[in-house]
Amino acid sequence: MKKKLNITIEENLLDKIKQYAEQHETSVSSLVQEHFETLIKPRPTLPNGMTLVEYMKSLPKSKVEFPEGMDWKDEYYKAKAKKWGYEDLL
């Protein structure tokens, strides 16, 4: 069930919001609702309050052994060329 909400904002901002909504074929109400849904959406958290770096270090090591001097950029471009059928151009 939808309920009505009255808000007060600056007039020039409202004009810009109405223009934006029209350009994107939506309503101001839909924009406000989407924004509120984004605000209250639970954010993903890492276990035990870890930082991202700590979490990445805690992940298990790869079981695949790669050569020490492997050129990852070169391998990437070779794989893309093979995927698109351009490997003869390398």
C-alpha positions, -999 to +999 in steps of 0.1 A: +000+000+000+014+034-009+012+065+014+015+101+006+047+120+018+051+158+018+087+171+016+101+206+013+131+213-009+145+243-028+125+253-058+155+253-082+163+217-071+128+206-076+128+220-112+160+201-119+146+169-104+114+172-125+135+177-157+156+147-148+125+125-141+110+136-175+142+128-194+144+094-178+106+087-182+099+083-145+083+102-118+097+123-089+079+099-065+097+069-081+131+087-078+125+094-042+113+059-034+144+044-052+167+067-033+151+057+001+153+020-008+190+025-016+196+043+018+180+015+039+194-014+019+217-035+041+254-031+031+275-062+028+299-066+058+331-085+062+334-111+089+346-101+124+350-064+114+380-072+091+393-047+066+392-058+030+429-063+029+428-085+060+400-105+044+418-110+011+449-122+030+428-147+050+415-164+018+431-198+009+460-197-015+455-208-051+461-245-058+474-236-093+511-229-096+520-201-121+554-194-135+574-167-116+578-143-144+544-148-161+533-117-181+497-114-171+489-085-194+503-105-224+483-136-214+451-115-211+456-101-246+463-136-260+431-149-245+411-121-259+426-125-293+419-162-293+383-156-281+376-132-310+397-151-336+425-126-339+454-147-325+472-146-359+475-108-355+497-111-324 
